[in-house]
Amino acid sequence: MSQPREVDRLIAATHRRFVKAMDARVPAMSPEMKETYFSVLTKLVDKLETEEKPLREVAQEMMTEAMHEVLQMVQG
């Protein structure tokens, strides 16, 4: 297993890759897709900003709350 600092570095690098990838994709999204993405992303960020909420709880809530929107997006 990687050392904690190495894992932190890998997480930071992956965050940067995610932002870069989404920056490239957002312009090509349909308005409906953008609205869905924004809705899901906003819910996730709001939950993550609640520091006292464990990540497990955030994940469980997101699975429940975003499932409908994600299914619509996938079925497109």
PDB file with one MODEL, atoms N, CA, C and O in Angstrom:
MODEL        1
ATOM      1  N   MET A   1       0.844  -1.192   0.000  1.00  0.00           N
ATOM      2  CA  MET A   1       0.000   0.000   0.000  1.00  0.00           C
ATOM      3  C   MET A   1       0.882   1.246   0.000  1.00  0.00           C
ATOM      4  O   MET A   1       1.962   1.255   0.592  1.00  0.00           O
ATOM      5  N   SER A   2       0.418   2.281  -0.660  1.00  0.00           N
ATOM      6  CA  SER A   2       1.173   3.529  -0.755  1.00  0.00           C
ATOM      7  C   SER A   2       1.235   4.237   0.591  1.00  0.00           C
ATOM      8  O   SER A   2       0.368   4.062   1.448  1.00  0.00           O
ATOM      9  N   GLN A   3       2.264   5.029   0.751  1.00  0.00           N
ATOM     10  CA  GLN A   3       2.404   5.856   1.942  1.00  0.00           C
ATOM     11  C   GLN A   3       1.332   6.943   1.924  1.00  0.00           C
ATOM     12  O   GLN A   3       0.889   7.340   0.847  1.00  0.00           O
ATOM     13  N   PRO A   4       0.897   7.443   3.106  1.00  0.00           N
ATOM     14  CA  PRO A   4      -0.157   8.462   3.152  1.00  0.00           C
ATOM     15  C   PRO A   4       0.125   9.689   2.277  1.00  0.00           C
ATOM     16  O   PRO A   4      -0.779  10.187   1.606  1.00  0.00           O
ATOM     17  N   ARG A   5       1.352  10.172   2.278  1.00  0.00           N
ATOM     18  CA  ARG A   5       1.671  11.343   1.447  1.00  0.00           C
ATOM     19  C   ARG A   5       1.521  11.034  -0.032  1.00  0.00           C
ATOM     20  O   ARG A   5       1.060  11.869  -0.810  1.00  0.00           O
ATOM     21  N   GLU A   6       1.916   9.820  -0.411  1.00  0.00           N
ATOM     22  CA  GLU A   6       1.786   9.410  -1.819  1.00  0.00           C
ATOM     23  C   GLU A   6       0.315   9.328  -2.205  1.00  0.00           C
ATOM     24  O   GLU A   6      -0.066   9.759  -3.293  1.00  0.00           O
ATOM     25  N   VAL A   7      -0.505   8.783  -1.327  1.00  0.00           N
ATOM     26  CA  VAL A   7      -1.945   8.698  -1.601  1.00  0.00           C
ATOM     27  C   VAL A   7      -2.536  10.105  -1.719  1.00  0.00           C
ATOM     28  O   VAL A   7      -3.341  10.369  -2.613  1.00  0.00           O
ATOM     29  N   ASP A   8      -2.141  11.000  -0.825  1.00  0.00           N
ATOM     30  CA  ASP A   8      -2.620  12.382  -0.902  1.00  0.00           C
ATOM     31  C   ASP A   8      -2.230  13.020  -2.235  1.00  0.00           C
ATOM     32  O   ASP A   8      -3.033  13.719  -2.853  1.00  0.00           O
ATOM     33  N   ARG A   9      -1.003  12.779  -2.670  1.00  0.00           N
ATOM     34  CA  ARG A   9      -0.531  13.326  -3.949  1.00  0.00           C
ATOM     35  C   ARG A   9      -1.341  12.749  -5.101  1.00  0.00           C
ATOM     36  O   ARG A   9      -1.715  13.474  -6.023  1.00  0.00           O
ATOM     37  N   LEU A  10      -1.615  11.450  -5.054  1.00  0.00           N
ATOM     38  CA  LEU A  10      -2.398  10.804  -6.110  1.00  0.00           C
ATOM     39  C   LEU A  10      -3.836  11.325  -6.140  1.00  0.00           C
ATOM     40  O   LEU A  10      -4.409  11.511  -7.214  1.00  0.00           O
ATOM     41  N   ILE A  11      -4.408  11.555  -4.978  1.00  0.00           N
ATOM     42  CA  ILE A  11      -5.761  12.118  -4.908  1.00  0.00           C
ATOM     43  C   ILE A  11      -5.781  13.507  -5.530  1.00  0.00           C
ATOM     44  O   ILE A  11      -6.658  13.814  -6.338  1.00  0.00           O
ATOM     45  N   ALA A  12      -4.825  14.343  -5.160  1.00  0.00           N
ATOM     46  CA  ALA A  12      -4.762  15.703  -5.714  1.00  0.00           C
ATOM     47  C   ALA A  12      -4.597  15.669  -7.233  1.00  0.00           C
ATOM     48  O   ALA A  12      -5.231  16.447  -7.945  1.00  0.00           O
ATOM     49  N   ALA A  13      -3.752  14.778  -7.724  1.00  0.00           N
ATOM     50  CA  ALA A  13      -3.541  14.669  -9.171  1.00  0.00           C
ATOM     51  C   ALA A  13      -4.819  14.205  -9.866  1.00  0.00           C
ATOM     52  O   ALA A  13      -5.152  14.691 -10.946  1.00  0.00           O
ATOM     53  N   THR A  14      -5.521  13.285  -9.259  1.00  0.00           N
ATOM     54  CA  THR A  14      -6.766  12.788  -9.849  1.00  0.00           C
ATOM     55  C   THR A  14      -7.840  13.860  -9.834  1.00  0.00           C
ATOM     56  O   THR A  14      -8.621  13.960 -10.781  1.00  0.00           O
ATOM     57  N   HIS A  15      -7.897  14.665  -8.780  1.00  0.00           N
ATOM     58  CA  HIS A  15      -8.839  15.793  -8.753  1.00  0.00           C
ATOM     59  C   HIS A  15      -8.568  16.741  -9.926  1.00  0.00           C
ATOM     60  O   HIS A  15      -9.493  17.184 -10.607  1.00  0.00           O
ATOM     61  N   ARG A  16      -7.287  17.042 -10.148  1.00  0.00           N
ATOM     62  CA  ARG A  16      -6.936  17.935 -11.263  1.00  0.00           C
ATOM     63  C   ARG A  16      -7.338  17.317 -12.602  1.00  0.00           C
ATOM     64  O   ARG A  16      -7.848  18.013 -13.480  1.00  0.00           O
ATOM     65  N   ARG A  17      -7.108  16.011 -12.757  1.00  0.00           N
ATOM     66  CA  ARG A  17      -7.500  15.329 -14.001  1.00  0.00           C
ATOM     67  C   ARG A  17      -9.016  15.381 -14.200  1.00  0.00           C
ATOM     68  O   ARG A  17      -9.494  15.587 -15.315  1.00  0.00           O
ATOM     69  N   PHE A  18      -9.767  15.195 -13.113  1.00  0.00           N
ATOM     70  CA  PHE A  18     -11.225  15.244 -13.185  1.00  0.00           C
ATOM     71  C   PHE A  18     -11.695  16.620 -13.669  1.00  0.00           C
ATOM     72  O   PHE A  18     -12.522  16.713 -14.576  1.00  0.00           O
ATOM     73  N   VAL A  19     -11.169  17.678 -13.063  1.00  0.00           N
ATOM     74  CA  VAL A  19     -11.565  19.038 -13.446  1.00  0.00           C
ATOM     75  C   VAL A  19     -11.208  19.295 -14.911  1.00  0.00           C
ATOM     76  O   VAL A  19     -12.009  19.864 -15.653  1.00  0.00           O
ATOM     77  N   LYS A  20     -10.035  18.888 -15.321  1.00  0.00           N
ATOM     78  CA  LYS A  20      -9.615  19.075 -16.718  1.00  0.00           C
ATOM     79  C   LYS A  20     -10.535  18.317 -17.667  1.00  0.00           C
ATOM     80  O   LYS A  20     -10.949  18.845 -18.699  1.00  0.00           O
ATOM     81  N   ALA A  21     -10.853  17.070 -17.309  1.00  0.00           N
ATOM     82  CA  ALA A  21     -11.730  16.258 -18.162  1.00  0.00           C
ATOM     83  C   ALA A  21     -13.126  16.872 -18.260  1.00  0.00           C
ATOM     84  O   ALA A  21     -13.706  16.923 -19.345  1.00  0.00           O
ATOM     85  N   MET A  22     -13.661  17.331 -17.145  1.00  0.00           N
ATOM     86  CA  MET A  22     -15.010  17.916 -17.178  1.00  0.00           C
ATOM     87  C   MET A  22     -14.999  19.271 -17.881  1.00  0.00           C
ATOM     88  O   MET A  22     -15.954  19.610 -18.580  1.00  0.00           O
ATOM     89  N   ASP A  23     -13.929  20.049 -17.705  1.00  0.00           N
ATOM     90  CA  ASP A  23     -13.822  21.319 -18.438  1.00  0.00           C
ATOM     91  C   ASP A  23     -13.884  21.076 -19.941  1.00  0.00           C
ATOM     92  O   ASP A  23     -14.446  21.883 -20.680  1.00  0.00           O
ATOM     93  N   ALA A  24     -13.310  19.970 -20.392  1.00  0.00           N
ATOM     94  CA  ALA A  24     -13.331  19.642 -21.818  1.00  0.00           C
ATOM     95  C   ALA A  24     -14.702  19.142 -22.264  1.00  0.00           C
ATOM     96  O   ALA A  24     -15.095  19.368 -23.409  1.00  0.00           O
ATOM     97  N   ARG A  25     -15.433  18.468 -21.383  1.00  0.00           N
ATOM     98  CA  ARG A  25     -16.719  17.870 -21.758  1.00  0.00           C
ATOM     99  C   ARG A  25     -17.911  18.813 -21.652  1.00  0.00           C
ATOM    100  O   ARG A  25     -18.842  18.727 -22.453  1.00  0.00           O
ATOM    101  N   VAL A  26     -17.890  19.709 -20.673  1.00  0.00           N
ATOM    102  CA  VAL A  26     -19.060  20.557 -20.422  1.00  0.00           C
ATOM    103  C   VAL A  26     -19.500  21.349 -21.654  1.00  0.00           C
ATOM    104  O   VAL A  26     -20.700  21.410 -21.921  1.00  0.00           O
ATOM    105  N   PRO A  27     -18.599  21.951 -22.407  1.00  0.00           N
ATOM    106  CA  PRO A  27     -19.061  22.723 -23.568  1.00  0.00           C
ATOM    107  C   PRO A  27     -19.864  21.902 -24.587  1.00  0.00           C
ATOM    108  O   PRO A  27     -20.725  22.449 -25.276  1.00  0.00           O
ATOM    109  N   ALA A  28     -19.592  20.619 -24.685  1.00  0.00           N
ATOM    110  CA  ALA A  28     -20.285  19.773 -25.661  1.00  0.00           C
ATOM    111  C   ALA A  28     -21.582  19.174 -25.117  1.00  0.00           C
ATOM    112  O   ALA A  28     -22.335  18.552 -25.866  1.00  0.00           O
ATOM    113  N   MET A  29     -21.847  19.353 -23.837  1.00  0.00           N
ATOM    114  CA  MET A  29     -23.066  18.793 -23.244  1.00  0.00           C
ATOM    115  C   MET A  29     -24.299  19.549 -23.720  1.00  0.00           C
ATOM    116  O   MET A  29     -24.260  20.755 -23.964  1.00  0.00           O
ATOM    117  N   SER A  30     -25.387  18.807 -23.844  1.00  0.00           N
ATOM    118  CA  SER A  30     -26.664  19.455 -24.144  1.00  0.00           C
ATOM    119  C   SER A  30     -27.090  20.265 -22.916  1.00  0.00           C
ATOM    120  O   SER A  30     -26.625  20.000 -21.807  1.00  0.00           O
ATOM    121  N   PRO A  31     -27.969  21.245 -23.110  1.00  0.00           N
ATOM    122  CA  PRO A  31     -28.458  22.008 -21.955  1.00  0.00           C
ATOM    123  C   PRO A  31     -29.077  21.110 -20.874  1.00  0.00           C
ATOM    124  O   PRO A  31     -28.912  21.365 -19.681  1.00  0.00           O
ATOM    125  N   GLU A  32     -29.778  20.074 -21.294  1.00  0.00           N
ATOM    126  CA  GLU A  32     -30.395  19.161 -20.323  1.00  0.00           C
ATOM    127  C   GLU A  32     -29.334  18.404 -19.531  1.00  0.00           C
ATOM    128  O   GLU A  32     -29.451  18.239 -18.316  1.00  0.00           O
ATOM    129  N   MET A  33     -28.299  17.946 -20.229  1.00  0.00           N
ATOM    130  CA  MET A  33     -27.211  17.228 -19.570  1.00  0.00           C
ATOM    131  C   MET A  33     -26.490  18.148 -18.590  1.00  0.00           C
ATOM    132  O   MET A  33     -26.132  17.729 -17.490  1.00  0.00           O
ATOM    133  N   LYS A  34     -26.277  19.396 -18.989  1.00  0.00           N
ATOM    134  CA  LYS A  34     -25.625  20.355 -18.091  1.00  0.00           C
ATOM    135  C   LYS A  34     -26.452  20.559 -16.827  1.00  0.00           C
ATOM    136  O   LYS A  34     -25.902  20.611 -15.727  1.00  0.00           O
ATOM    137  N   GLU A  35     -27.768  20.674 -16.979  1.00  0.00           N
ATOM    138  CA  GLU A  35     -28.634  20.855 -15.810  1.00  0.00           C
ATOM    139  C   GLU A  35     -28.555  19.649 -14.880  1.00  0.00           C
ATOM    140  O   GLU A  35     -28.497  19.808 -13.660  1.00  0.00           O
ATOM    141  N   THR A  36     -28.554  18.456 -15.445  1.00  0.00           N
ATOM    142  CA  THR A  36     -28.460  17.244 -14.634  1.00  0.00           C
ATOM    143  C   THR A  36     -27.114  17.170 -13.932  1.00  0.00           C
ATOM    144  O   THR A  36     -27.044  16.892 -12.735  1.00  0.00           O
ATOM    145  N   TYR A  37     -26.061  17.414 -14.670  1.00  0.00           N
ATOM    146  CA  TYR A  37     -24.714  17.384 -14.091  1.00  0.00           C
ATOM    147  C   TYR A  37     -24.595  18.404 -12.965  1.00  0.00           C
ATOM    148  O   TYR A  37     -24.070  18.098 -11.895  1.00  0.00           O
ATOM    149  N   PHE A  38     -25.081  19.608 -13.210  1.00  0.00           N
ATOM    150  CA  PHE A  38     -25.019  20.660 -12.192  1.00  0.00           C
ATOM    151  C   PHE A  38     -25.813  20.272 -10.950  1.00  0.00           C
ATOM    152  O   PHE A  38     -25.365  20.502  -9.826  1.00  0.00           O
ATOM    153  N   SER A  39     -26.969  19.695 -11.145  1.00  0.00           N
ATOM    154  CA  SER A  39     -27.805  19.282 -10.014  1.00  0.00           C
ATOM    155  C   SER A  39     -27.099  18.227  -9.159  1.00  0.00           C
ATOM    156  O   SER A  39     -27.047  18.346  -7.935  1.00  0.00           O
ATOM    157  N   VAL A  40     -26.566  17.211  -9.801  1.00  0.00           N
ATOM    158  CA  VAL A  40     -25.887  16.142  -9.064  1.00  0.00           C
ATOM    159  C   VAL A  40     -24.616  16.679  -8.397  1.00  0.00           C
ATOM    160  O   VAL A  40     -24.353  16.379  -7.232  1.00  0.00           O
ATOM    161  N   LEU A  41     -23.840  17.460  -9.124  1.00  0.00           N
ATOM    162  CA  LEU A  41     -22.601  18.013  -8.582  1.00  0.00           C
ATOM    163  C   LEU A  41     -22.878  18.930  -7.398  1.00  0.00           C
ATOM    164  O   LEU A  41     -22.162  18.882  -6.398  1.00  0.00           O
ATOM    165  N   THR A  42     -23.902  19.758  -7.499  1.00  0.00           N
ATOM    166  CA  THR A  42     -24.256  20.665  -6.410  1.00  0.00           C
ATOM    167  C   THR A  42     -24.656  19.892  -5.154  1.00  0.00           C
ATOM    168  O   THR A  42     -24.238  20.232  -4.047  1.00  0.00           O
ATOM    169  N   LYS A  43     -25.463  18.857  -5.335  1.00  0.00           N
ATOM    170  CA  LYS A  43     -25.855  18.036  -4.179  1.00  0.00           C
ATOM    171  C   LYS A  43     -24.631  17.418  -3.518  1.00  0.00           C
ATOM    172  O   LYS A  43     -24.516  17.419  -2.293  1.00  0.00           O
ATOM    173  N   LEU A  44     -23.723  16.895  -4.324  1.00  0.00           N
ATOM    174  CA  LEU A  44     -22.525  16.267  -3.780  1.00  0.00           C
ATOM    175  C   LEU A  44     -21.671  17.271  -3.016  1.00  0.00           C
ATOM    176  O   LEU A  44     -21.249  16.997  -1.893  1.00  0.00           O
ATOM    177  N   VAL A  45     -21.417  18.416  -3.605  1.00  0.00           N
ATOM    178  CA  VAL A  45     -20.572  19.426  -2.960  1.00  0.00           C
ATOM    179  C   VAL A  45     -21.218  19.930  -1.675  1.00  0.00           C
ATOM    180  O   VAL A  45     -20.536  20.096  -0.663  1.00  0.00           O
ATOM    181  N   ASP A  46     -22.524  20.174  -1.705  1.00  0.00           N
ATOM    182  CA  ASP A  46     -23.220  20.618  -0.490  1.00  0.00           C
ATOM    183  C   ASP A  46     -23.023  19.614   0.644  1.00  0.00           C
ATOM    184  O   ASP A  46     -22.771  20.001   1.786  1.00  0.00           O
ATOM    185  N   LYS A  47     -23.138  18.336   0.328  1.00  0.00           N
ATOM    186  CA  LYS A  47     -22.971  17.301   1.351  1.00  0.00           C
ATOM    187  C   LYS A  47     -21.516  17.212   1.823  1.00  0.00           C
ATOM    188  O   LYS A  47     -21.258  17.043   3.014  1.00  0.00           O
ATOM    189  N   LEU A  48     -20.581  17.323   0.899  1.00  0.00           N
ATOM    190  CA  LEU A  48     -19.171  17.249   1.273  1.00  0.00           C
ATOM    191  C   LEU A  48     -18.750  18.438   2.141  1.00  0.00           C
ATOM    192  O   LEU A  48     -17.845  18.320   2.967  1.00  0.00           O
ATOM    193  N   GLU A  49     -19.404  19.570   1.951  1.00  0.00           N
ATOM    194  CA  GLU A  49     -19.071  20.752   2.752  1.00  0.00           C
ATOM    195  C   GLU A  49     -19.572  20.645   4.190  1.00  0.00           C
ATOM    196  O   GLU A  49     -19.157  21.422   5.049  1.00  0.00           O
ATOM    197  N   THR A  50     -20.448  19.700   4.455  1.00  0.00           N
ATOM    198  CA  THR A  50     -20.908  19.450   5.818  1.00  0.00           C
ATOM    199  C   THR A  50     -19.872  18.535   6.464  1.00  0.00           C
ATOM    200  O   THR A  50     -19.983  17.311   6.403  1.00  0.00           O
ATOM    201  N   GLU A  51     -18.872  19.141   7.079  1.00  0.00           N
ATOM    202  CA  GLU A  51     -17.697  18.399   7.550  1.00  0.00           C
ATOM    203  C   GLU A  51     -18.013  17.338   8.589  1.00  0.00           C
ATOM    204  O   GLU A  51     -17.309  16.333   8.682  1.00  0.00           O
ATOM    205  N   GLU A  52     -19.060  17.549   9.370  1.00  0.00           N
ATOM    206  CA  GLU A  52     -19.371  16.570  10.412  1.00  0.00           C
ATOM    207  C   GLU A  52     -20.065  15.328   9.858  1.00  0.00           C
ATOM    208  O   GLU A  52     -20.263  14.348  10.577  1.00  0.00           O
ATOM    209  N   LYS A  53     -20.435  15.375   8.570  1.00  0.00           N
ATOM    210  CA  LYS A  53     -21.098  14.232   7.948  1.00  0.00           C
ATOM    211  C   LYS A  53     -20.045  13.251   7.436  1.00  0.00           C
ATOM    212  O   LYS A  53     -19.193  13.627   6.631  1.00  0.00           O
ATOM    213  N   PRO A  54     -20.093  11.994   7.895  1.00  0.00           N
ATOM    214  CA  PRO A  54     -19.119  11.002   7.418  1.00  0.00           C
ATOM    215  C   PRO A  54     -19.265  10.746   5.912  1.00  0.00           C
ATOM    216  O   PRO A  54     -20.362  10.841   5.362  1.00  0.00           O
ATOM    217  N   LEU A  55     -18.154  10.424   5.260  1.00  0.00           N
ATOM    218  CA  LEU A  55     -18.178  10.168   3.819  1.00  0.00           C
ATOM    219  C   LEU A  55     -19.108   9.014   3.462  1.00  0.00           C
ATOM    220  O   LEU A  55     -19.727   9.026   2.399  1.00  0.00           O
ATOM    221  N   ARG A  56     -19.211   8.030   4.330  1.00  0.00           N
ATOM    222  CA  ARG A  56     -20.125   6.905   4.084  1.00  0.00           C
ATOM    223  C   ARG A  56     -21.569   7.407   3.975  1.00  0.00           C
ATOM    224  O   ARG A  56     -22.322   6.979   3.101  1.00  0.00           O
ATOM    225  N   GLU A  57     -21.939   8.319   4.874  1.00  0.00           N
ATOM    226  CA  GLU A  57     -23.289   8.885   4.848  1.00  0.00           C
ATOM    227  C   GLU A  57     -23.507   9.727   3.591  1.00  0.00           C
ATOM    228  O   GLU A  57     -24.576   9.674   2.983  1.00  0.00           O
ATOM    229  N   VAL A  58     -22.504  10.494   3.208  1.00  0.00           N
ATOM    230  CA  VAL A  58     -22.586  11.287   1.979  1.00  0.00           C
ATOM    231  C   VAL A  58     -22.838  10.359   0.792  1.00  0.00           C
ATOM    232  O   VAL A  58     -23.712  10.622  -0.034  1.00  0.00           O
ATOM    233  N   ALA A  59     -22.080   9.292   0.712  1.00  0.00           N
ATOM    234  CA  ALA A  59     -22.224   8.349  -0.403  1.00  0.00           C
ATOM    235  C   ALA A  59     -23.607   7.708  -0.409  1.00  0.00           C
ATOM    236  O   ALA A  59     -24.228   7.587  -1.465  1.00  0.00           O
ATOM    237  N   GLN A  60     -24.090   7.302   0.749  1.00  0.00           N
ATOM    238  CA  GLN A  60     -25.415   6.679   0.825  1.00  0.00           C
ATOM    239  C   GLN A  60     -26.507   7.650   0.387  1.00  0.00           C
ATOM    240  O   GLN A  60     -27.405   7.283  -0.371  1.00  0.00           O
ATOM    241  N   GLU A  61     -26.428   8.878   0.864  1.00  0.00           N
ATOM    242  CA  GLU A  61     -27.421   9.887   0.483  1.00  0.00           C
ATOM    243  C   GLU A  61     -27.360  10.196  -1.009  1.00  0.00           C
ATOM    244  O   GLU A  61     -28.393  10.346  -1.660  1.00  0.00           O
ATOM    245  N   MET A  62     -26.143  10.291  -1.547  1.00  0.00           N
ATOM    246  CA  MET A  62     -26.008  10.599  -2.963  1.00  0.00           C
ATOM    247  C   MET A  62     -26.565   9.473  -3.830  1.00  0.00           C
ATOM    248  O   MET A  62     -27.192   9.732  -4.858  1.00  0.00           O
ATOM    249  N   MET A  63     -26.344   8.247  -3.427  1.00  0.00           N
ATOM    250  CA  MET A  63     -26.887   7.118  -4.195  1.00  0.00           C
ATOM    251  C   MET A  63     -28.404   7.223  -4.269  1.00  0.00           C
ATOM    252  O   MET A  63     -28.999   7.004  -5.325  1.00  0.00           O
ATOM    253  N   THR A  64     -29.016   7.553  -3.161  1.00  0.00           N
ATOM    254  CA  THR A  64     -30.464   7.654  -3.108  1.00  0.00           C
ATOM    255  C   THR A  64     -30.971   8.870  -3.873  1.00  0.00           C
ATOM    256  O   THR A  64     -31.877   8.749  -4.698  1.00  0.00           O
ATOM    257  N   GLU A  65     -30.400  10.029  -3.610  1.00  0.00           N
ATOM    258  CA  GLU A  65     -30.906  11.277  -4.168  1.00  0.00           C
ATOM    259  C   GLU A  65     -30.599  11.454  -5.651  1.00  0.00           C
ATOM    260  O   GLU A  65     -31.404  12.029  -6.384  1.00  0.00           O
ATOM    261  N   ALA A  66     -29.461  10.973  -6.094  1.00  0.00           N
ATOM    262  CA  ALA A  66     -29.047  11.220  -7.474  1.00  0.00           C
ATOM    263  C   ALA A  66     -29.429  10.096  -8.429  1.00  0.00           C
ATOM    264  O   ALA A  66     -29.312  10.252  -9.645  1.00  0.00           O
ATOM    265  N   MET A  67     -29.877   8.980  -7.902  1.00  0.00           N
ATOM    266  CA  MET A  67     -30.142   7.827  -8.760  1.00  0.00           C
ATOM    267  C   MET A  67     -31.122   8.151  -9.882  1.00  0.00           C
ATOM    268  O   MET A  67     -30.891   7.777 -11.032  1.00  0.00           O
ATOM    269  N   HIS A  68     -32.192   8.829  -9.566  1.00  0.00           N
ATOM    270  CA  HIS A  68     -33.193   9.166 -10.585  1.00  0.00           C
ATOM    271  C   HIS A  68     -32.568  10.021 -11.691  1.00  0.00           C
ATOM    272  O   HIS A  68     -32.763   9.752 -12.877  1.00  0.00           O
ATOM    273  N   GLU A  69     -31.824  11.041 -11.301  1.00  0.00           N
ATOM    274  CA  GLU A  69     -31.206  11.925 -12.285  1.00  0.00           C
ATOM    275  C   GLU A  69     -30.156  11.199 -13.122  1.00  0.00           C
ATOM    276  O   GLU A  69     -30.072  11.410 -14.332  1.00  0.00           O
ATOM    277  N   VAL A  70     -29.374  10.365 -12.497  1.00  0.00           N
ATOM    278  CA  VAL A  70     -28.335   9.630 -13.206  1.00  0.00           C
ATOM    279  C   VAL A  70     -28.971   8.647 -14.191  1.00  0.00           C
ATOM    280  O   VAL A  70     -28.494   8.508 -15.317  1.00  0.00           O
ATOM    281  N   LEU A  71     -30.025   7.975 -13.784  1.00  0.00           N
ATOM    282  CA  LEU A  71     -30.714   7.052 -14.678  1.00  0.00           C
ATOM    283  C   LEU A  71     -31.273   7.784 -15.896  1.00  0.00           C
ATOM    284  O   LEU A  71     -31.168   7.287 -17.017  1.00  0.00           O
ATOM    285  N   GLN A  72     -31.856   8.944 -15.690  1.00  0.00           N
ATOM    286  CA  GLN A  72     -32.358   9.740 -16.812  1.00  0.00           C
ATOM    287  C   GLN A  72     -31.227  10.136 -17.734  1.00  0.00           C
ATOM    288  O   GLN A  72     -31.379  10.110 -18.955  1.00  0.00           O
ATOM    289  N   MET A  73     -30.094  10.501 -17.163  1.00  0.00           N
ATOM    290  CA  MET A  73     -28.946  10.926 -17.963  1.00  0.00           C
ATOM    291  C   MET A  73     -28.428   9.757 -18.796  1.00  0.00           C
ATOM    292  O   MET A  73     -28.115   9.926 -19.975  1.00  0.00           O
ATOM    293  N   VAL A  74     -28.339   8.595 -18.201  1.00  0.00           N
ATOM    294  CA  VAL A  74     -27.816   7.423 -18.896  1.00  0.00           C
ATOM    295  C   VAL A  74     -28.774   6.984 -20.006  1.00  0.00           C
ATOM    296  O   VAL A  74     -28.340   6.583 -21.086  1.00  0.00           O
ATOM    297  N   GLN A  75     -30.069   7.063 -19.734  1.00  0.00           N
ATOM    298  CA  GLN A  75     -31.064   6.647 -20.716  1.00  0.00           C
ATOM    299  C   GLN A  75     -31.246   7.694 -21.798  1.00  0.00           C
ATOM    300  O   GLN A  75     -31.782   7.409 -22.869  1.00  0.00           O
ATOM    301  N   GLY A  76     -30.795   8.917 -21.511  1.00  0.00           N
ATOM    302  CA  GLY A  76     -30.732  10.050 -22.350  1.00  0.00           C
ATOM    303  C   GLY A  76     -31.641  10.308 -23.411  1.00  0.00           C
ATOM    304  O   GLY A  76     -31.516  11.322 -24.098  1.00  0.00           O
TER     305      GLY A  76
ENDMDL
END
